[in-house]
Amino acid sequence: MLEGQILTKLSIPQLHLVNEAKANHFMLERCAKDFLGYFEIIPEYIDVHNFLKTYGLSKSLYDMAYQIFHDLLEPYFANKNPLGREA
């Protein structure tokens, strides 16, 4: 609220979901960068399921993790897909 005015038309549960998604994205991006840091060279393939299992993360985060890895690795593999599926 700003001077008594609501800044969004989202309900409190909707705002919670938006904030949770942002927090999940931030956490996954940090974990993905950490995960990639264990490799001496950028790997040609990333097993997202293995990544989630290694960090004890829910399988429900697969799609978000996939997109984060895709975004992180795209500059290195412009003509390949290091995640093994169509983006």
N, CA, C and O atoms as CSV, one atom per row, in Angstrom:
chain,resi,resn,atom,element,x,y,z
A,1,MET,N,N,0.834,-1.189,0.000
A,1,MET,CA,C,0.000,0.000,0.000
A,1,MET,C,C,0.872,1.244,0.000
A,1,MET,O,O,1.935,1.287,0.619
A,2,LEU,N,N,0.409,2.212,-0.684
A,2,LEU,CA,C,1.089,3.489,-0.757
A,2,LEU,C,C,0.036,4.563,-0.567
A,2,LEU,O,O,-0.842,4.735,-1.414
A,3,GLU,N,N,0.118,5.280,0.532
A,3,GLU,CA,C,-0.862,6.314,0.867
A,3,GLU,C,C,-2.285,5.776,0.774
A,3,GLU,O,O,-3.176,6.444,0.250
A,4,GLY,N,N,-2.490,4.572,1.284
A,4,GLY,CA,C,-3.817,3.987,1.341
A,4,GLY,C,C,-4.304,3.354,0.052
A,4,GLY,O,O,-5.455,2.922,-0.011
A,5,GLN,N,N,-3.469,3.282,-0.985
A,5,GLN,CA,C,-3.881,2.684,-2.247
A,5,GLN,C,C,-3.181,1.336,-2.448
A,5,GLN,O,O,-1.986,1.198,-2.186
A,6,ILE,N,N,-3.920,0.382,-2.901
A,6,ILE,CA,C,-3.360,-0.931,-3.196
A,6,ILE,C,C,-2.645,-0.853,-4.536
A,6,ILE,O,O,-3.195,-0.333,-5.507
A,7,LEU,N,N,-1.419,-1.367,-4.592
A,7,LEU,CA,C,-0.607,-1.278,-5.803
A,7,LEU,C,C,-0.829,-2.426,-6.781
A,7,LEU,O,O,-0.332,-2.385,-7.907
A,8,THR,N,N,-1.561,-3.438,-6.368
A,8,THR,CA,C,-1.799,-4.580,-7.249
A,8,THR,C,C,-3.224,-5.072,-7.064
A,8,THR,O,O,-3.837,-4.878,-6.014
A,9,LYS,N,N,-3.736,-5.710,-8.099
A,9,LYS,CA,C,-5.079,-6.270,-8.018
A,9,LYS,C,C,-5.045,-7.750,-7.691
A,9,LYS,O,O,-6.086,-8.407,-7.663
A,10,LEU,N,N,-3.840,-8.284,-7.441
A,10,LEU,CA,C,-3.721,-9.690,-7.074
A,10,LEU,C,C,-4.165,-9.897,-5.633
A,10,LEU,O,O,-3.954,-9.046,-4.768
A,11,SER,N,N,-4.783,-11.043,-5.398
A,11,SER,CA,C,-5.172,-11.384,-4.031
A,11,SER,C,C,-3.925,-11.805,-3.249
A,11,SER,O,O,-2.869,-12.041,-3.835
A,12,ILE,N,N,-4.052,-11.893,-1.957
A,12,ILE,CA,C,-2.919,-12.293,-1.121
A,12,ILE,C,C,-2.425,-13.690,-1.497
A,12,ILE,O,O,-1.212,-13.881,-1.586
A,13,PRO,N,N,-3.302,-14.681,-1.724
A,13,PRO,CA,C,-2.801,-15.995,-2.154
A,13,PRO,C,C,-2.081,-15.930,-3.510
A,13,PRO,O,O,-1.095,-16.637,-3.717
A,14,GLN,N,N,-2.563,-15.097,-4.422
A,14,GLN,CA,C,-1.899,-14.950,-5.714
A,14,GLN,C,C,-0.525,-14.312,-5.547
A,14,GLN,O,O,0.441,-14.738,-6.180
A,15,LEU,N,N,-0.436,-13.304,-4.709
A,15,LEU,CA,C,0.856,-12.668,-4.445
A,15,LEU,C,C,1.832,-13.664,-3.835
A,15,LEU,O,O,3.021,-13.659,-4.153
A,16,HIS,N,N,1.318,-14.519,-2.955
A,16,HIS,CA,C,2.161,-15.547,-2.339
A,16,HIS,C,C,2.736,-16.473,-3.409
A,16,HIS,O,O,3.924,-16.795,-3.375
A,17,LEU,N,N,1.904,-16.901,-4.357
A,17,LEU,CA,C,2.367,-17.785,-5.426
A,17,LEU,C,C,3.411,-17.106,-6.306
A,17,LEU,O,O,4.397,-17.731,-6.695
A,18,VAL,N,N,3.200,-15.831,-6.621
A,18,VAL,CA,C,4.162,-15.083,-7.430
A,18,VAL,C,C,5.492,-14.982,-6.688
A,18,VAL,O,O,6.551,-15.218,-7.269
A,19,ASN,N,N,5.434,-14.634,-5.419
A,19,ASN,CA,C,6.663,-14.502,-4.636
A,19,ASN,C,C,7.369,-15.845,-4.454
A,19,ASN,O,O,8.599,-15.906,-4.457
A,20,GLU,N,N,6.598,-16.913,-4.297
A,20,GLU,CA,C,7.195,-18.238,-4.162
A,20,GLU,C,C,7.893,-18.651,-5.461
A,20,GLU,O,O,8.978,-19.232,-5.425
A,21,ALA,N,N,7.275,-18.353,-6.599
A,21,ALA,CA,C,7.889,-18.676,-7.893
A,21,ALA,C,C,9.188,-17.893,-8.077
A,21,ALA,O,O,10.176,-18.442,-8.566
A,22,LYS,N,N,9.194,-16.626,-7.692
A,22,LYS,CA,C,10.415,-15.813,-7.792
A,22,LYS,C,C,11.509,-16.377,-6.884
A,22,LYS,O,O,12.674,-16.438,-7.277
A,23,ALA,N,N,11.138,-16.781,-5.687
A,23,ALA,CA,C,12.113,-17.352,-4.754
A,23,ALA,C,C,12.660,-18.682,-5.285
A,23,ALA,O,O,13.858,-18.945,-5.182
A,24,ASN,N,N,11.786,-19.519,-5.851
A,24,ASN,CA,C,12.227,-20.785,-6.428
A,24,ASN,C,C,13.192,-20.545,-7.584
A,24,ASN,O,O,14.207,-21.231,-7.702
A,25,HIS,N,N,12.881,-19.583,-8.426
A,25,HIS,CA,C,13.745,-19.277,-9.563
A,25,HIS,C,C,15.116,-18.806,-9.073
A,25,HIS,O,O,16.144,-19.246,-9.588
A,26,PHE,N,N,15.132,-17.925,-8.091
A,26,PHE,CA,C,16.392,-17.422,-7.544
A,26,PHE,C,C,17.225,-18.570,-6.963
A,26,PHE,O,O,18.423,-18.673,-7.227
A,27,MET,N,N,16.570,-19.435,-6.165
A,27,MET,CA,C,17.269,-20.553,-5.533
A,27,MET,C,C,17.796,-21.534,-6.580
A,27,MET,O,O,18.938,-21.984,-6.489
A,28,LEU,N,N,16.967,-21.867,-7.575
A,28,LEU,CA,C,17.390,-22.801,-8.620
A,28,LEU,C,C,18.550,-22.237,-9.434
A,28,LEU,O,O,19.477,-22.969,-9.781
A,29,GLU,N,N,18.507,-20.956,-9.737
A,29,GLU,CA,C,19.596,-20.352,-10.502
A,29,GLU,C,C,20.904,-20.403,-9.721
A,29,GLU,O,O,21.958,-20.693,-10.286
A,30,ARG,N,N,20.834,-20.120,-8.420
A,30,ARG,CA,C,22.036,-20.210,-7.584
A,30,ARG,C,C,22.563,-21.641,-7.525
A,30,ARG,O,O,23.767,-21.869,-7.640
A,31,CYS,N,N,21.660,-22.603,-7.346
A,31,CYS,CA,C,22.074,-24.020,-7.302
A,31,CYS,C,C,22.638,-24.471,-8.648
A,31,CYS,O,O,23.621,-25.210,-8.686
A,32,ALA,N,N,22.030,-24.037,-9.753
A,32,ALA,CA,C,22.508,-24.421,-11.081
A,32,ALA,C,C,23.914,-23.880,-11.323
A,32,ALA,O,O,24.767,-24.588,-11.857
A,33,LYS,N,N,24.157,-22.641,-10.938
A,33,LYS,CA,C,25.493,-22.067,-11.097
A,33,LYS,C,C,26.498,-22.817,-10.222
A,33,LYS,O,O,27.627,-23.066,-10.643
A,34,ASP,N,N,26.090,-23.171,-9.016
A,34,ASP,CA,C,26.947,-23.952,-8.129
A,34,ASP,C,C,27.238,-25.317,-8.751
A,34,ASP,O,O,28.384,-25.764,-8.762
A,35,PHE,N,N,26.203,-25.977,-9.266
A,35,PHE,CA,C,26.327,-27.284,-9.901
A,35,PHE,C,C,27.300,-27.232,-11.075
A,35,PHE,O,O,28.158,-28.105,-11.209
A,36,LEU,N,N,27.174,-26.224,-11.917
A,36,LEU,CA,C,28.064,-26.082,-13.062
A,36,LEU,C,C,29.494,-25.789,-12.635
A,36,LEU,O,O,30.439,-26.093,-13.363
A,37,GLY,N,N,29.652,-25.201,-11.463
A,37,GLY,CA,C,30.981,-24.884,-10.945
A,37,GLY,C,C,31.811,-26.113,-10.606
A,37,GLY,O,O,33.030,-26.012,-10.464
A,38,TYR,N,N,31.171,-27.275,-10.473
A,38,TYR,CA,C,31.893,-28.503,-10.160
A,38,TYR,C,C,32.587,-29.107,-11.391
A,38,TYR,O,O,33.408,-30.015,-11.259
A,39,PHE,N,N,32.259,-28.609,-12.562
A,39,PHE,CA,C,32.846,-29.122,-13.797
A,39,PHE,C,C,34.023,-28.245,-14.204
A,39,PHE,O,O,33.954,-27.019,-14.115
A,40,GLU,N,N,35.102,-28.881,-14.652
A,40,GLU,CA,C,36.259,-28.122,-15.116
A,40,GLU,C,C,35.971,-27.428,-16.440
A,40,GLU,O,O,36.448,-26.322,-16.691
A,41,ILE,N,N,35.190,-28.086,-17.277
A,41,ILE,CA,C,34.749,-27.470,-18.523
A,41,ILE,C,C,33.223,-27.554,-18.569
A,41,ILE,O,O,32.620,-28.379,-17.884
A,42,ILE,N,N,32.614,-26.708,-19.370
A,42,ILE,CA,C,31.156,-26.725,-19.476
A,42,ILE,C,C,30.737,-28.078,-20.068
A,42,ILE,O,O,31.187,-28.442,-21.154
A,43,PRO,N,N,29.878,-28.822,-19.359
A,43,PRO,CA,C,29.475,-30.145,-19.860
A,43,PRO,C,C,28.601,-30.028,-21.101
A,43,PRO,O,O,27.873,-29.051,-21.278
A,44,GLU,N,N,28.686,-31.037,-21.950
A,44,GLU,CA,C,27.867,-31.054,-23.161
A,44,GLU,C,C,26.445,-31.527,-22.877
A,44,GLU,O,O,25.554,-31.346,-23.707
A,45,TYR,N,N,26.231,-32.125,-21.724
A,45,TYR,CA,C,24.904,-32.642,-21.373
A,45,TYR,C,C,24.662,-32.443,-19.883
A,45,TYR,O,O,25.553,-32.691,-19.070
A,46,ILE,N,N,23.479,-32.004,-19.528
A,46,ILE,CA,C,23.070,-31.861,-18.124
A,46,ILE,C,C,21.838,-32.728,-17.904
A,46,ILE,O,O,20.855,-32.619,-18.636
A,47,ASP,N,N,21.895,-33.582,-16.901
A,47,ASP,CA,C,20.739,-34.385,-16.508
A,47,ASP,C,C,20.009,-33.605,-15.413
A,47,ASP,O,O,20.440,-33.586,-14.260
A,48,VAL,N,N,18.917,-32.971,-15.781
A,48,VAL,CA,C,18.192,-32.111,-14.840
A,48,VAL,C,C,17.638,-32.929,-13.677
A,48,VAL,O,O,17.601,-32.447,-12.545
A,49,HIS,N,N,17.208,-34.163,-13.945
A,49,HIS,CA,C,16.714,-35.017,-12.855
A,49,HIS,C,C,17.831,-35.276,-11.837
A,49,HIS,O,O,17.596,-35.234,-10.630
A,50,ASN,N,N,19.026,-35.540,-12.323
A,50,ASN,CA,C,20.165,-35.764,-11.435
A,50,ASN,C,C,20.468,-34.501,-10.626
A,50,ASN,O,O,20.750,-34.582,-9.430
A,51,PHE,N,N,20.412,-33.350,-11.266
A,51,PHE,CA,C,20.621,-32.078,-10.577
A,51,PHE,C,C,19.623,-31.913,-9.429
A,51,PHE,O,O,20.010,-31.593,-8.305
A,52,LEU,N,N,18.343,-32.133,-9.718
A,52,LEU,CA,C,17.314,-31.987,-8.681
A,52,LEU,C,C,17.541,-32.961,-7.533
A,52,LEU,O,O,17.399,-32.600,-6.364
A,53,LYS,N,N,17.897,-34.203,-7.873
A,53,LYS,CA,C,18.155,-35.218,-6.852
A,53,LYS,C,C,19.371,-34.846,-6.005
A,53,LYS,O,O,19.348,-34.985,-4.783
A,54,THR,N,N,20.442,-34.368,-6.667
A,54,THR,CA,C,21.669,-33.991,-5.964
A,54,THR,C,C,21.407,-32.914,-4.918
A,54,THR,O,O,21.958,-32.957,-3.818
A,55,TYR,N,N,20.572,-31.959,-5.265
A,55,TYR,CA,C,20.289,-30.848,-4.352
A,55,TYR,C,C,19.045,-31.093,-3.486
A,55,TYR,O,O,18.637,-30.215,-2.726
A,56,GLY,N,N,18.457,-32.259,-3.599
A,56,GLY,CA,C,17.291,-32.591,-2.778
A,56,GLY,C,C,16.084,-31.734,-3.096
A,56,GLY,O,O,15.311,-31.380,-2.206
A,57,LEU,N,N,15.923,-31.402,-4.367
A,57,LEU,CA,C,14.831,-30.525,-4.795
A,57,LEU,C,C,13.688,-31.345,-5.387
A,57,LEU,O,O,13.884,-32.456,-5.880
A,58,SER,N,N,12.514,-30.780,-5.325
A,58,SER,CA,C,11.310,-31.441,-5.814
A,58,SER,C,C,11.335,-31.603,-7.332
A,58,SER,O,O,11.811,-30.733,-8.060
A,59,LYS,N,N,10.808,-32.744,-7.788
A,59,LYS,CA,C,10.698,-32.982,-9.228
A,59,LYS,C,C,9.749,-31.984,-9.888
A,59,LYS,O,O,9.798,-31.791,-11.103
A,60,SER,N,N,8.891,-31.354,-9.097
A,60,SER,CA,C,7.955,-30.373,-9.650
A,60,SER,C,C,8.678,-29.121,-10.155
A,60,SER,O,O,8.084,-28.299,-10.854
A,61,LEU,N,N,9.949,-28.977,-9.804
A,61,LEU,CA,C,10.740,-27.830,-10.253
A,61,LEU,C,C,11.498,-28.120,-11.553
A,61,LEU,O,O,12.301,-27.303,-12.004
A,62,TYR,N,N,11.236,-29.293,-12.152
A,62,TYR,CA,C,11.981,-29.713,-13.343
A,62,TYR,C,C,11.928,-28.673,-14.459
A,62,TYR,O,O,12.966,-28.275,-14.989
A,63,ASP,N,N,10.730,-28.236,-14.814
A,63,ASP,CA,C,10.602,-27.319,-15.954
A,63,ASP,C,C,11.341,-26.006,-15.712
A,63,ASP,O,O,11.988,-25.478,-16.616
A,64,MET,N,N,11.244,-25.487,-14.505
A,64,MET,CA,C,11.945,-24.245,-14.189
A,64,MET,C,C,13.457,-24.465,-14.221
A,64,MET,O,O,14.196,-23.633,-14.747
A,65,ALA,N,N,13.915,-25.582,-13.662
A,65,ALA,CA,C,15.350,-25.890,-13.665
A,65,ALA,C,C,15.841,-26.083,-15.095
A,65,ALA,O,O,16.920,-25.611,-15.454
A,66,TYR,N,N,15.053,-26.773,-15.905
A,66,TYR,CA,C,15.410,-26.980,-17.309
A,66,TYR,C,C,15.619,-25.634,-18.003
A,66,TYR,O,O,16.616,-25.433,-18.697
A,67,GLN,N,N,14.677,-24.722,-17.810
A,67,GLN,CA,C,14.768,-23.414,-18.466
A,67,GLN,C,C,15.980,-22.626,-17.967
A,67,GLN,O,O,16.636,-21.941,-18.752
A,68,ILE,N,N,16.276,-22.715,-16.699
A,68,ILE,CA,C,17.438,-22.016,-16.143
A,68,ILE,C,C,18.723,-22.562,-16.750
A,68,ILE,O,O,19.584,-21.786,-17.165
A,69,PHE,N,N,18.866,-23.877,-16.809
A,69,PHE,CA,C,20.056,-24.458,-17.436
A,69,PHE,C,C,20.125,-24.080,-18.913
A,69,PHE,O,O,21.196,-23.761,-19.429
A,70,HIS,N,N,19.001,-24.117,-19.576
A,70,HIS,CA,C,18.978,-23.732,-20.986
A,70,HIS,C,C,19.495,-22.298,-21.144
A,70,HIS,O,O,20.330,-22.033,-22.009
A,71,ASP,N,N,19.010,-21.390,-20.324
A,71,ASP,CA,C,19.433,-19.996,-20.403
A,71,ASP,C,C,20.913,-19.824,-20.054
A,71,ASP,O,O,21.608,-19.020,-20.676
A,72,LEU,N,N,21.392,-20.574,-19.064
A,72,LEU,CA,C,22.796,-20.471,-18.664
A,72,LEU,C,C,23.746,-21.046,-19.710
A,72,LEU,O,O,24.840,-20.520,-19.913
A,73,LEU,N,N,23.331,-22.127,-20.376
A,73,LEU,CA,C,24.219,-22.826,-21.296
A,73,LEU,C,C,24.060,-22.409,-22.750
A,73,LEU,O,O,24.907,-22.742,-23.579
A,74,GLU,N,N,23.013,-21.700,-23.070
A,74,GLU,CA,C,22.758,-21.314,-24.453
A,74,GLU,C,C,23.930,-20.584,-25.118
A,74,GLU,O,O,24.221,-20.859,-26.282
A,75,PRO,N,N,24.610,-19.669,-24.428
A,75,PRO,CA,C,25.744,-18.998,-25.086
A,75,PRO,C,C,26.881,-19.953,-25.468
A,75,PRO,O,O,27.626,-19.678,-26.408
A,76,TYR,N,N,27.016,-21.052,-24.760
A,76,TYR,CA,C,28.094,-22.001,-25.028
A,76,TYR,C,C,27.744,-23.009,-26.120
A,76,TYR,O,O,28.623,-23.521,-26.813
A,77,PHE,N,N,26.459,-23.284,-26.260
A,77,PHE,CA,C,26.008,-24.321,-27.184
A,77,PHE,C,C,24.895,-23.782,-28.073
A,77,PHE,O,O,23.767,-24.274,-28.033
A,78,ALA,N,N,25.207,-22.790,-28.859
A,78,ALA,CA,C,24.188,-22.139,-29.691
A,78,ALA,C,C,23.532,-23.114,-30.660
A,78,ALA,O,O,22.343,-22.982,-30.948
A,79,ASN,N,N,24.278,-24.090,-31.167
A,79,ASN,CA,C,23.743,-25.007,-32.169
A,79,ASN,C,C,23.396,-26.383,-31.606
A,79,ASN,O,O,22.942,-27.255,-32.347
A,80,LYS,N,N,23.604,-26.586,-30.313
A,80,LYS,CA,C,23.302,-27.877,-29.675
A,80,LYS,C,C,22.322,-27.648,-28.536
A,80,LYS,O,O,22.118,-26.519,-28.090
A,81,ASN,N,N,21.726,-28.722,-28.080
A,81,ASN,CA,C,20.863,-28.663,-26.913
A,81,ASN,C,C,21.484,-29.541,-25.834
A,81,ASN,O,O,21.328,-30.761,-25.874
A,82,PRO,N,N,22.197,-28.935,-24.853
A,82,PRO,CA,C,22.892,-29.728,-23.844
A,82,PRO,C,C,21.961,-30.402,-22.832
A,82,PRO,O,O,22.421,-31.112,-21.938
A,83,LEU,N,N,20.669,-30.181,-22.974
A,83,LEU,CA,C,19.734,-30.777,-22.021
A,83,LEU,C,C,19.017,-31.981,-22.597
A,83,LEU,O,O,18.220,-32.616,-21.907
A,84,GLY,N,N,19.289,-32.302,-23.843
A,84,GLY,CA,C,18.784,-33.545,-24.404
A,84,GLY,C,C,17.322,-33.574,-24.772
A,84,GLY,O,O,16.766,-34.658,-24.951
A,85,ARG,N,N,16.677,-32.434,-24.894
A,85,ARG,CA,C,15.298,-32.421,-25.377
A,85,ARG,C,C,15.074,-31.107,-26.096
A,85,ARG,O,O,15.862,-30.169,-25.969
A,86,GLU,N,N,13.994,-31.051,-26.848
A,86,GLU,CA,C,13.678,-29.822,-27.561
A,86,GLU,C,C,13.232,-28.758,-26.581
A,86,GLU,O,O,12.451,-29.032,-25.669
A,87,ALA,N,N,13.723,-27.551,-26.767
A,87,ALA,CA,C,13.360,-26.443,-25.864
A,87,ALA,C,C,12.001,-25.883,-26.221
A,87,ALA,O,O,11.529,-24.948,-25.574
